[in-house]
Amino acid sequence: MTSSLAVPFDEAVSLAGRHFEGDWFTLDPAVLDEFDHATYTDQNTHQFADVYPDGLVEGFHLLALLDHLSNPLIRLTGASVGGWNYGFDRIRFVSPVRVTEAIRLVGTVAQVVPRPGGAYRLLLDCAIEIQGRDKPAMVAQWWVHWDITEES
């Protein structure tokens, strides 16, 4: 069940401590091949074929999915807002993800830090969960910078 957050831009600090949870999502195997090719990791894609015959999702592919998985879950309204990756304090790839497994993003807005000029920096405690498993695929402490790109 999706649990998304949406608040007016000037109330962004009210997001601190709030939980978000996305829908289950399954990757298209063709897109996995494109990611492997684009990142020059396609030479390793069959490295574990005997253990994982249906294939694995590369850890950095999971990391790259954070934007796609988080964008519908945390929104600021009342202004045209641009969000930028600011960095990570911690990333751990905890469990392998098979190509056929569904994943989802869950997390908490750990901090909202007002910045000069009306911008905000958010720390998101994130986990990409794997459907039917106790251990997540990945956990991350992710900093995102939000700023108004133009008034609505």
N, C-alpha and C positions, 0 to 999 in steps of 0.2 A: 504494500500500500504506500503510495506516494505521500510524503509529508514535506511540503515545500514552504518556504518562507518568503514573504513579500512585505516590505515596509517602505514608506516614503524615504527618499534619500536623506532628508534632514533628521530622520529618526533611526539611522543605521545603528547607532550604539545600542538600541533595544534588541538587536540580534544576538548580543553576547549571551552565551549560555543556552541558546536555542538549538534544538535537534532538527536535522533534515534526513530524509530517507527517500531514495529513488525507487523506481520500478525495476524489475528484473530485466536484464538486457543480454542478448546473445549476439556475439560477434559473427559477422559474415566471414567464412573462411577465405574468400577471395580478397577481402580487405586485409586480412592478416598477411597474405602473400605480398600485397602491395606495400604494407608497412615494412616487412622484412626486406624487400627489394630497395625501398627508399632509404633505409638505414644501413644498407650493406650487410645485413645479417642473414641473408637468404642462403648463404653457404652452410649455416648451422641448423637449418630448419628441420632436418631429419636426423639430427644427432641422437635423439632419444626415442626414435621410432619403435624400438623394441619394447620400451617401458610404457610409452604413451602413443599407441598406434594412431589415435585420432588427432594427434598434434597438441602442441602447447602454445599458449599465448605468452609472448615475450614480456618480461617484467616492465621494460621501458614502454611497451605498447599500453600496458595498464596505466602507467603514469601519464602518458599522452592522452588517455581517455578522460582524465579528470575534468577538463574543460567541458567536453560533451556531456558527461554525466552530471556535472554540477550546475550548468547554466539554467536548466529549467527549475532547479531546486531553491536557488537563492537569488532573489531579484530586488532591486531598488526601484521604486516607482516615483513619478512626479518630475523626472528629469531624464535626459538622455545620458546614460552612464556608460563609461568605458571601464572595463576591468582588465588588469594586467597581472600576469604571474610575477610575483615579487621574489619568490624563492621558497626554499624548504628548510626547516630546521631538522627534520628527520624523515627518512624514507626507509621502510623495510619491506622486502618482498618475502612474505611469510609462507605462502603455500603456492604450489604450481597450479595453473588454471588450464584445464583441457579445453580445446577449441569448442567442444559441444556443451560446455557448462555455462549456465546463466550467472551473471554477476550483477551487483548493484552497488551504488555509492550510499553510504550512511556516514553521518558525522555530526559534529557539534561546532557551532561558532564559538571558539574558545576565547577570542579577544576581538574587540573592535577599537582601533586606535585612531582618534581624529588626527588629521594631518593639516599642515598649513594650507591655506587656500580652500578649505572646505572638503578636502579629500578624506578618504578613510583607508586604513590598512586593516585587513581582517586576517586572523589566524584561524584556519579551519583544521580541526582534528578529524581526519578522514580515514575511512576504511572501505576497501572494496571487498565486499562479501561474496562468497560463492554459495549458490543455492544448495542446501542440503548438507553443508559442512559447518563445523564449529569454528575452525580457524579461518581468518580472512585471507584473501590473496595478497593484500598489500595494506599497509598502514602508513599514513603520512601526516606530518604537520606542515601545512601549506599556507604560505602568506600570499594574499591577493590584495592588490592596490586598486581602489575604485575612485574614480574622479568624474565630475560632470564634463561631458563633451560638448553639450549645448543645452540650454534651457528648453523644457517642453512647454 
